Amino acid sequence: MGVSFTASTWEQHPKYGRVLSPMFSCDCSRRWCDDCDAAWARDETAPAMYTCDVCDNELDVNCSNARDLLTWVGVDVGEELCGSIEAPELAARCRRRLWDESRNHDPAMTGDERAESLGLEQSERVITCGRSADYLRRRCADLLRVAETAGTNFVAWG
């Protein structure tokens, strides 16, 4: 399972009331927008959601990495891995974590270390992968991109 961080804005839904909806920087209601066509040659083998930098407003990570990333940037994560934050606040938190200081570099972890930190035991049915050094730092830069795309709106995850 994974968690998607998406640049979002509040919209009025006829059935559910006020909801956070993903926002797009270009017309992604078609498979290819003009910016996508300019950035990438039309390629029928590309994934359906493959987009250009202009409309790339999402970050996908697995659940445990999402929880670690949110904790790392200082966002309180409850039991549920869903929520939202104002994009300017998230951007500021991400920028602080991207300062080149020793506390802002996360170490590599083996699969066994990762499993232990999650309270799991490796087995034939549970496989926990390791994480390379500065993984959280790299995902933080990606999360900053999503927050900057959202502008004064929100970043939602779930």
Secondary structure as UniProt FT lines:
FT   STRAND          2..13
FT   TURN            14..16
FT   STRAND          17..22
FT   TURN            28..29
FT   HELIX           34..39
FT   TURN            44..45
FT   TURN            48..49
FT   STRAND          58..62
FT   HELIX           63..72
FT   TURN            73..74
FT   STRAND          83..86
FT   HELIX           87..97
FT   HELIX           102..104
FT   HELIX           111..118
FT   TURN            133..134
FT   HELIX           135..150
FT   TURN            151..152
FT   STRAND          154..157
//
